Amino acid sequence: MWLGVGLIGLFLVLALVFFMGHGGCLIAGYNTASPEEKARYDFRKLSRHMGIFSLGMACALGICFLTEATWTIGVPLILALVGFVLLGNYWCLAKRTKPGAGFVVGMVMYLVFVGVLSVFLYSGEVTFYMDEDGIILDASFTKQAAFYMEDIESVALTDDFHVGFKTAGINNAKVEAGRYHNQTLGDYWLYARTQAKHYLIFETTRGTYVYGDNDVVSMQKYVTEIQEAIAS
């Protein structure tokens, strides 16, 4: 939390510096350019451009750290702001000419990168399968977990659960899965939809497994059936 607040404050200060027409030494590339290269740019436009970027980053980080709209607004806004900075290489020229081949290729590569990254960040599924023999937990980009009913020592349903931090696995807009750690369970395996509201906690002879979803009716049914199976 404090790291997030610190970063938000830093970008707000940078925005103020840039809007005041200062901060050339803080702009990567421009600060090391030759006088001839610097003369190609309108510094007033460039500083205003970077001020808008810094203010936008402060807003984006505020959304990511202080709200639940990280994946729906925060991350897309950050990606858009990075593209906005790249466009400054053309928009902030003192004399605009037709964009060069290097600039066009760079923007195309950035758009391809954003497309590939978006597929990874905004895709994935979590699967829970149960029959009379046991349970299978599966999630995209994570190895499958399977255990028999006789391996289950206890199962509990809770809506008061903090996933903690990831030690190995994935955390994107759709899926939180892999090896995680929190203060309550220690090390455990998580298979959950991002921002799930309800969690099944399995204590087994092979370790602790957690399944997260929003369908509380189905999850309550699973708990009843599992408890009956392990009691018999």
C-alpha positions as CSV (number, residue, x, y, z in Angstrom):
1,M,0.0,0.0,0.0
2,W,2.7,2.5,1.0
3,L,4.8,1.6,-2.1
4,G,1.7,2.4,-4.2
5,V,1.1,5.7,-2.5
6,G,4.8,6.6,-2.9
7,L,4.7,5.9,-6.6
8,I,1.5,7.9,-7.1
9,G,3.1,10.8,-5.2
10,L,6.2,10.6,-7.3
11,F,4.3,10.8,-10.6
12,L,2.3,13.7,-9.3
13,V,5.5,15.6,-8.5
14,L,6.9,14.7,-11.9
15,A,3.7,16.0,-13.6
16,L,4.0,19.3,-11.7
17,V,7.7,19.7,-12.8
18,F,6.9,18.9,-16.4
19,F,3.9,21.2,-16.6
20,M,6.1,24.0,-15.2
21,G,8.3,23.6,-18.2
22,H,11.2,21.9,-16.4
23,G,12.5,18.3,-16.1
24,G,14.4,17.9,-19.3
25,C,17.1,16.0,-17.5
26,L,14.4,13.4,-16.4
27,I,13.3,12.5,-19.9
28,A,15.2,9.4,-21.1
29,G,16.8,9.9,-24.5
30,Y,16.3,13.6,-24.5
31,N,18.7,14.2,-21.6
32,T,21.6,12.4,-23.4
33,A,20.8,13.7,-26.9
34,S,23.2,16.0,-28.7
35,P,22.3,19.7,-29.1
36,E,21.4,19.0,-32.7
37,E,19.1,16.2,-31.8
38,K,17.4,18.2,-29.0
39,A,16.8,21.1,-31.5
40,R,14.6,18.7,-33.5
41,Y,12.0,18.8,-30.6
42,D,9.8,21.5,-29.2
43,F,10.7,21.3,-25.5
44,R,7.5,23.1,-24.5
45,K,5.4,20.4,-26.3
46,L,7.7,17.7,-24.9
47,S,7.4,18.8,-21.3
48,R,3.6,19.1,-21.6
49,H,3.5,15.7,-23.2
50,M,5.5,14.1,-20.3
51,G,3.3,16.0,-17.8
52,I,0.2,14.4,-19.2
53,F,1.9,11.0,-19.1
54,S,3.0,11.5,-15.5
55,L,-0.5,12.6,-14.4
56,G,-2.0,9.7,-16.3
57,M,0.4,7.3,-14.6
58,A,-0.6,8.7,-11.2
59,C,-4.2,8.0,-12.0
60,A,-3.5,4.6,-13.4
61,L,-1.5,3.6,-10.3
62,G,-4.2,5.0,-8.1
63,I,-6.7,2.7,-9.8
64,C,-4.4,-0.3,-9.5
65,F,-3.5,0.1,-5.9
66,L,-6.7,1.7,-4.4
67,T,-9.6,0.1,-6.4
68,E,-10.7,-3.2,-7.7
69,A,-10.5,-2.0,-11.3
70,T,-6.9,-3.0,-11.8
71,W,-7.5,-5.2,-14.8
72,T,-10.5,-3.5,-16.3
73,I,-9.1,0.1,-16.2
74,G,-5.7,0.3,-14.6
75,V,-3.6,-2.0,-16.7
76,P,-5.2,-0.9,-20.1
77,L,-4.6,2.7,-19.1
78,I,-0.9,2.0,-18.4
79,L,-0.5,0.3,-21.8
80,A,-2.2,3.2,-23.5
81,L,0.1,5.7,-21.7
82,V,3.2,3.9,-22.9
83,G,1.9,4.1,-26.4
84,F,1.2,7.8,-25.8
85,V,4.9,8.4,-24.8
86,L,6.1,6.6,-28.0
87,L,3.9,8.9,-30.1
88,G,5.6,11.8,-28.5
89,N,8.6,11.1,-30.7
90,Y,6.5,12.4,-33.5
91,W,4.0,14.8,-31.9
92,C,6.7,16.8,-30.1
93,L,8.9,17.5,-33.1
94,A,9.5,21.2,-33.7
95,K,8.8,20.7,-37.4
96,R,6.6,17.7,-38.2
97,T,7.4,15.8,-41.3
98,K,6.1,12.5,-42.6
99,P,6.8,9.8,-40.0
100,G,10.0,7.9,-40.7
101,A,10.1,4.2,-41.3
102,G,11.8,3.6,-37.9
103,F,8.9,5.3,-36.1
104,V,6.3,3.4,-38.0
105,V,8.1,0.0,-37.4
106,G,8.4,0.9,-33.7
107,M,4.7,1.6,-33.3
108,V,3.8,-1.5,-35.2
109,M,6.0,-3.6,-33.0
110,Y,4.5,-2.0,-29.9
111,L,1.0,-2.8,-31.1
112,V,2.0,-6.4,-31.7
113,F,3.5,-6.5,-28.3
114,V,0.3,-5.1,-26.7
115,G,-1.8,-7.7,-28.6
116,V,0.3,-10.6,-27.4
117,L,0.5,-9.3,-23.9
118,S,-3.3,-8.8,-23.8
119,V,-3.9,-12.4,-24.8
120,F,-1.8,-13.5,-21.9
121,L,-3.2,-11.0,-19.4
122,Y,-6.9,-11.4,-20.3
123,S,-7.3,-15.1,-21.0
124,G,-7.5,-18.2,-18.9
125,E,-9.9,-20.6,-17.2
126,V,-10.2,-22.4,-13.9
127,T,-11.8,-25.9,-13.9
128,F,-13.2,-27.8,-10.9
129,Y,-14.1,-31.5,-11.5
130,M,-15.4,-33.9,-8.9
131,D,-16.7,-37.4,-9.0
132,E,-17.0,-40.2,-6.4
133,D,-13.3,-41.0,-6.6
134,G,-11.8,-37.6,-6.2
135,I,-11.2,-34.0,-7.3
136,I,-9.3,-32.4,-10.2
137,L,-8.3,-28.8,-10.1
138,D,-7.0,-27.2,-13.2
139,A,-6.1,-23.7,-14.4
140,S,-4.5,-22.2,-17.5
141,F,-0.7,-21.9,-17.4
142,T,-0.6,-24.0,-14.2
143,K,-0.1,-27.7,-13.6
144,Q,-3.1,-29.7,-12.8
145,A,-3.8,-31.0,-9.3
146,A,-5.7,-34.3,-8.6
147,F,-6.3,-36.1,-5.4
148,Y,-8.6,-38.9,-4.1
149,M,-11.4,-38.4,-1.6
150,E,-9.5,-40.5,0.9
151,D,-6.7,-38.0,0.7
152,I,-8.9,-35.2,1.9
153,E,-8.7,-34.5,5.6
154,S,-11.1,-31.5,5.8
155,V,-12.8,-29.1,3.5
156,A,-14.2,-25.6,4.4
157,L,-16.1,-22.9,2.5
158,T,-15.2,-19.3,3.3
159,D,-15.7,-15.8,1.9
160,D,-13.1,-14.3,4.2
161,F,-9.9,-15.3,2.5
162,H,-6.8,-13.4,1.4
163,V,-4.7,-15.2,-1.2
164,G,-1.4,-13.6,0.0
165,F,1.4,-13.5,-2.5
166,K,2.4,-15.7,-5.4
167,T,5.6,-17.7,-5.2
168,A,5.1,-19.5,-8.6
169,G,2.3,-19.4,-11.1
170,I,0.0,-16.9,-12.7
171,N,-2.0,-13.8,-11.7
172,N,-3.9,-12.1,-14.5
173,A,-7.3,-10.6,-15.2
174,K,-9.0,-14.1,-15.3
175,V,-6.9,-16.5,-13.2
176,E,-5.0,-16.6,-10.0
177,A,-3.3,-20.0,-9.8
178,G,-0.1,-21.8,-8.8
179,R,2.0,-21.8,-5.6
180,Y,0.9,-19.1,-3.1
181,H,1.6,-18.2,0.5
182,N,-0.4,-16.4,3.1
183,Q,-0.2,-16.0,6.9
184,T,-3.1,-18.4,7.6
185,L,-2.1,-21.4,5.5
186,G,1.5,-20.9,4.8
187,D,2.4,-22.5,1.4
188,Y,-0.6,-23.8,-0.6
189,W,-1.8,-24.4,-4.1
190,L,-4.4,-21.9,-5.5
191,Y,-6.9,-22.4,-8.4
192,A,-9.2,-19.4,-8.5
193,R,-10.9,-16.9,-10.7
194,T,-9.4,-13.4,-10.1
195,Q,-11.3,-11.6,-7.4
196,A,-13.3,-14.7,-6.5
197,K,-15.7,-14.1,-3.6
198,H,-15.8,-17.6,-2.2
199,Y,-13.1,-20.2,-1.6
200,L,-13.0,-23.9,-0.9
201,I,-10.0,-24.9,1.3
202,F,-8.9,-28.5,1.1
203,E,-6.5,-29.9,3.7
204,T,-5.1,-33.1,2.2
205,T,-2.4,-35.6,2.9
206,R,-0.5,-33.9,0.0
207,G,-0.8,-30.4,1.2
208,T,-3.4,-27.5,1.1
209,Y,-5.4,-26.7,-2.0
210,V,-7.7,-23.7,-2.5
211,Y,-10.4,-23.3,-5.2
212,G,-12.0,-19.9,-5.7
213,D,-15.1,-19.0,-7.6
214,N,-18.3,-16.9,-7.3
215,D,-20.9,-19.6,-7.6
216,V,-21.5,-20.1,-3.9
217,V,-24.5,-22.4,-4.4
218,S,-22.4,-25.0,-6.3
219,M,-19.6,-24.6,-3.8
220,Q,-21.9,-25.3,-0.9
221,K,-23.1,-28.4,-2.7
222,Y,-19.5,-29.5,-3.2
223,V,-18.8,-29.1,0.5
224,T,-21.8,-31.3,1.5
225,E,-20.9,-34.0,-1.0
226,I,-17.2,-34.1,0.0
227,Q,-17.9,-34.1,3.7
228,E,-20.3,-37.0,3.2
229,A,-17.7,-38.9,1.1
230,I,-14.9,-38.5,3.6
231,A,-17.1,-39.4,6.5
232,S,-18.2,-42.7,5.0
